[in-house]
């Protein structure tokens, strides 16, 4: 990954023109954990890939202190400033899986071959549920706020990503993916098979 995620990047996208802030990430974490409970899963471990300023990690520590948590980021700056493990998901996977994995705004920065390896590593890292946010080509044309979003990324179709994700996960909607062959079984209309 060649992009530098240093102080200027964090100032622009997390302070000056933030798309995601602490309040929104708190709502996201609450929603994902609530869906896990709906499916009969009480998360005991969480992996946060691309942790940035650590909003999700902080939410989890405050609201679920007994959850085993690992926050990671590729940015040396973010890891030093916010206390994450420095890792690149395209070449790293944890030694054991986590109940829930968050990968929020990461894969669009990777080259094609690195995305394929990253998804394999994410699958190894995810025991039950993945929350995944990646803006697609359609999103960049119709949804993304271009004044607040880093546009210096790879723009790919949703189908391109689904082809890589489908061997490992069932898409459940709202960014949630359930690990194939895992504990969670979805009704037919809850997930895309």
N, C-alpha and C positions, 0 to 999 in steps of 0.2 A: 504494500500500500504506500503510494508515494505522497499522498496529501499530508500536509503538516497541520495537526490539530493543536495549535499553540494558543497563547494568550489572545491573539487577535481574533481567532476563530471563536473562542469562548465568549469574548466580549461582544462580538457581533450577534451570534446566534443564541446566546443564553442570557444576555443582559440587555443590549440595545434593542434588538428586534426578536425577542424570544417567541418561537412557535410553541414550545413546551416549557412550562414553568412548574414550580413545586406543587401548586394547587392542582394542575391538570394531571401530573404524574401521580399524585395522591389518589385522585379519582380513578385513574387507570389501574393502579395497584389494587384498590378496593374492589373494582369491578372484576378483575381477573380472579382474585381470591374468592369472591362471591360465586363466580361461575364454577370454580373448582369445588366449592362446598355443594353447590347444586348437583354436581356430578358425583358426589359422594367422596370427594378427595379433600383431606385436610393437608395442605402443603406443609412439609417438614423441612424442605430445602429449596433454595432459590438461587439460580445463576442469572446475573445481570451482565449481558454482553454489550459493550459500548456504554458504560455507566455515566460518562460525562461528568456533570457536577454532582452526581450521587443522589439525586432526588429519590429514586426508587429504593436505593439502599437505606437511606434515612427513614423513608416511610416504613419500610419493613422492620427496621430496628425498633422504631417507635411503636408500631402496632402489632408486630408478631415477633417479640424478642426471642422466642424459642426456635425460630426457623433458622436452620443453618444457611448462611448467606455467603456468596462470593460475588464481588463486583469486579469487573474487568474492563479494561480499555486498551486500545492500541496506542493512545497518545501518552507520550512520556510526561508531558505537561499535566494532563488530567490525573495520571497516576500519582505523580509527586504532590500535586496540590490537593487532590481529593481522596487519596489513600486507596487506590484500586490496585489489583494485580495487573501488571502490564502483560498483555497477551494479544495475539492476532488470531482470531477464530479460524482463519484459513489454514493455519499451521498448528493449532493447539486445540486440545480438548482436555477436559478435566479427567482425573483418574477414576472418578465414579460419577454416575448420573445424578441429576437434580430432579425433584418432583416437578418444578416449574422453571422454565427458562424464558427470559425476556431478551429479545434482540430488537432493539428499537432504533431505527435509522442508521443501520450499519452496512447492510449488504449492497446498497446502491453505490458505495464508494469502491467496491472491489472489482477487479478485472473478472471477466467471465469464468476463467478456470478457477480462480480463487473463490468465487461464489459457490461453485460445485463442491469444492473441498470444505468450505465453511458450512454448508448445509449438512454434509456428512458428519462433520464435527458437532454441529448443533444437535443432530439426531442422536449421536452417541451421548451427548450431555443431557438429553431430555428424557426423563423416565415417563412422564405423563402428559404435560401441557406445555405448549410453546405459545408465547405471545410474540407476534412478528409484525413489525411495521416497516414497509418498504414502499416508497412512492413509485408508481409505475408510469409508463408513458402516458396513459390515460389520465392519471392523477396530475401529472405536470401540465396537461392541457386544460383540465377542467376543475381541479380541486385545490391544488397547492397555492398557498399565498406566496407569490414570487418575491415579495418584498421581505419576507421573513425566512425563506427557505434557501439553503445552499443549493444552487443550481449547477455547481461544478461537480456533477456526479454522472454515473451511467444511467441512462433512461432505457428501461427494458419493459417489455409487456408483462402483464400478469400471468399470461400463459407460459412465458419463458420461465418464470419463477416456479409456477405450479408444477411444471414438468420435473423440476429438480426436487421439489418438496414431496410430491405425491408418493414416491416409494416408501417414505418414512412416516408421513402424517396424513390425517384426514382433516380437511379444512372445516372448521365449525362456525366460522363467521366472526365478524368484529375483530379480526386479527388473531383469533384463537385457532390453534391447530392441536389436534389430539394425536398422540403417538399411536401408530398402528400396532396392534397386538398387545396393547397395554391394558391397564385396569379399567379405563373409561370406555364404555360402550355407548355410542350415540344412536338415537332413533334415526331412521332413514332420512327424515327431513331436517334433522339437526346438523347434518354434515354432508359435504360433497364427497362422494366416494370415488 
